[in-house]
Amino acid sequence: MLTLTLKRRVRMRVLILAPPSTETGRITRFSFIDEELQGLSNAGVEVFVLTSSVEVETRIGPVTLLPIPRDHIWNRRVRSLGLIARHRHLIPGTCLRDVSNCIHRVRVEDAIREAVQKHHIDVIHSHFGPFLGFGGLLARAETGVPLVSTFRGMDLLMDEAMGYGLRRTEFYSAALRAQAGAADVTTYASDFMRDAGLRVGADPATAITIRKGVDLDHFDLAPDREELRAELGVDGPMILTVAGLIRRKGVDTILRALGRLRDSHDFTLVICGKGPETPALRKLGEELGLTDRLDFRGRVPRDQIQRYFAACDVFILASRMEAAGNVLLEAMGAGRPVIATDSGGPGEYVRNDRTGFVIPVDDDAAMADRLAHLLDNPEVQERLGSAGREIAHAEHGYDVVVKGFISAYERARASGSRPLADAR
């Protein structure tokens, strides 16, 4: 259970736009957003979430989920055409030319407008850019309610070779530029992401880095790591990675590093995650002679994953591109040392040779060297893990994150309604 100790309670109503959950009982698709919303609610912010995951107004804890209306379709289409007529200058030409997609998104903007007016919303807060509608762009123009846009990773970052990024479609890329330029405040989980936001038109004067948080009640030290490993069915030193098994996450680099250590060190690599790279990783493991050293656990439920973090000797995030890396903070919260690639945001979270090690992307030799150092020196593991936990508590508790978002809301409200430039 996430608990906060903020000294003051904030009276504010915020409408959240975020990818919808596909699981019953969840607020959004991402647990880290859910935890942030719970933290905001605990601080006194009244949180509403507009979503396609419910058909009637629903409460999950302190958060109110509002359905995207599906009734009176003809009336909504008429209103949507009115929105387009009034704010056509804000919609990029690329989006206007994709008529069906554009009208669908404008209908969502009309639903946002309706929710803002019905529930007396003070701030619209969009996550992942224009994931829903145009990310509140037209609703802001229609109502005058300020817009805060938080960029998370797949919205701004893009790599064609890895098939990564929403901006690979022209429509989304154009809509994102329009929304980033219109937002009263934009926020990012790393300076690496902030730089990406500035490149697509965000205002540097109102672009704020708010570092990620971790639920420190959930991710904690293990009373007895050896006993916990035994409960998890792992014998001997345990190396952990938690990631989707896709090329961007670089799990193959971990296997190649371990191939270098196969004959000199005892270890088991526990892989928590699933994805299309699973067969290729299993095959690579066989080629490297690691079959009996790899333990594929698939997707581990949220209420169980903290046990893996607490049990491991070393945690590795080997991404080729990463906005920040929630899992790094979860490992730090559990007091474990981390090895991360310098893939964007992770280098801002891991303090080299203090909480772990930062190595070049795809450098399995460097990874093997740092991993061997940690396996050979348990006292170094404990020193780095202890420092990481201290930093997690000092800088990455949800109190800090929530204060950052509340400050962004207050700054957006203080800015007043400002005219929006022509998106084209």
Phi, psi and omega in degrees: 000128182280124178239145180231156181231045178292142186282336182230152179255138187258129179264102185199145176248126184236133175259121182263133172245119185205161177304132185287153178285150172251005182241138178297136177090354177263153180274310179230184180288338189243129182297326182292328175290318178304317181292322176296319181293322176296319178297318177298317179298318179297333180275000176104357176284132177272115190256127173241142179234120175275125189209154175269002185275351177231156179253344176225160178303129189224145176254131168238104187061230182274359187261137178259123176264127180252130179285149169282114188302142178241358181270166178051050185303319183296316179298320180293324178296319179297315179296324179297319178296326176295320177299316180297317182297320183283332188232029182302327182293342181271343185267124180301146179303322178303321181285321179298327181287338175267080194301311184298312180296319181297311182297320177301314182291326177291325174300321177294320177300323177295323176293323176297313178304316181297317179294320179300314184285320182293320186256011175053053183288140179266328182215137169265129181237108182262135175248142182064041174060219182276053180292318174254128182057226172255029177068028179088004183303308183283325178297323176298314181295325184284324188253340185079003178282131185294156184240127171250130180241123178254123180259135194247332182155287184290348177284315183265320186280150184206138173213108183298319183299325180267000181064035187246136172114133178289338182286001177291344174263139183298322182298308183297318181300317179292318180296321180296316179299319180295316182290319179298322180286336183271334186300141178290326175217139171242145180230155186215152182272357178202159175293329174303315178289322179301317177300321178295323178295320179296327181291338179258010171112005176294148181284118182299335181289338182236020178262117190240135172269121175239107186292153183294160178240172179221144178281098186284350171282333184268317182259105189221175179291150173270133176302324181213100184295322180297317178295319180295319177300319179298319178298327179276356179080028180246127181252126178087190182303135185243121173256137185235139164226139178236111187193153168294138184274075177233162186300324183300331184280350169065028181296334177298328177296321178298316180298318180294323176296317180291330175301327178289336184255002187306316186271350185249345186222150174266132180191160166231129174267116176263123183248111178257111182151164177220164180162176186293343180278357184305309181300318180295324179290321177297318179295317178298320177300319177296316181297328182270000181072031185250008188309316183277001178254356183252136181230098180277115182260353184071198180283121181263132181302151183302324183281000178243340189295332181297334180293325179291317178299314183293332185276337191285158172274320182218140174250140181233132168240113189250029187302151172268340175205129185207133179291318181205291180111083177305323185296333177297317180291327178293321175293318179296320178300327179275004176075030182248145178288151184234149168241126182226150176275153179277070191253018181132258182282329185306325180296345177273347181256327181264126178264111189303128179066013174239314176245353181168207181225141175250126183235162178296152176298138175066015182263085183291334178293314178295321179296316179298320180297312181291323179293317177299319179301317180289318180296326181280345187227081180304330180292330176290319175307312184291322179296312181293318180297319179295318178295320178297320179294320178299317180292321178301317180290323184282326191238345190232015171293157182293340172306315183294316181296314182298317177300322179297316180291319178298320177298320178296319178298314182295324178293320179295318180293324181288337184289337182074170179285125179243149180295147181257139181284162175296125183288342184268000000 
